[in-house]
């Protein structure tokens, strides 16, 4: 199978490598000519066999919107556009509507795995038609982790469902990171009786009910910088957490834990707390998100 991939940054380039490793031919386009296989979007489309599959992996919002608008006149009936970025699910409806008059299909794919996806595979949450999902299943199988398909891939529903599921996933992620971070700060505060904070978290990695990949990453961060002396406790939010809370409000669903984790990030921009240093370190570990270094 041969697909086009737009956006060869931190995630996109690793995805290209994993796809090619699994015998999926990839033609990539990026505004950075040093990593791009072709010079223009038109060249990308021309290089793909029909019906074409084009995976868009660029920052959500205006950039994604512009890419899809630029693709629309270049593609033909039967082609498929997949938005694998962190777009808000409401944008999926707009993009599907834009492409539909020409018979171009649209699919949204929530992708989780961060900078570790190349090695471990990506968790995939997909929204779109059953027919198109089946057509590009070799791509999803190449990207997902090894093992049973249902443990790393789900066809959630129609267009928008994939990004909706990813939104909720990230809201949960916010809350989990905040809980670990607050536990870290409490342990670190009692230096009179707690002599090994890193060792305590490390002991939780096997056999306890709080074990998880996020815990493993926190241990990794602590081993690199036990007191987070080189990280400023400033934590950005990329949107999905806010959208989760907005959806909860719109549907009268209580999400107090997720809501509190969002507000904690706002607090991080006012004070330099140990807990928020831990959250910043976690985001850097799993996603390669930038941290503010302390001089």
Secondary structure, 3 states (H helix, E strand, C coil): CEEEEECCCHHHHHHHHHHHHCCCEEEEECCCCCCCCCCCHHHHHHHCCCCCEEEECCCCCHHHHHHHHHHHCCCCCCCEEEECCCCCHHHHHHHHHHHHCCCCEEEEEEEECHHHHHHHCCEEEEECCHHHHHHCHHHHHHHCCCCCHHHCEEEEECCCHHHHHHHHHHHHHHHHHHHHHHHHHHHHHCCCCCCCHHHHHHHCCCCCCCCCHHHHHHHHHHHHCCCCCCECCCCCCCCHHHHHHHHHHHCCCCCHHHHHHHHHHHHHCCCCCHHHHHHHHHHHHHHCCCCCECC
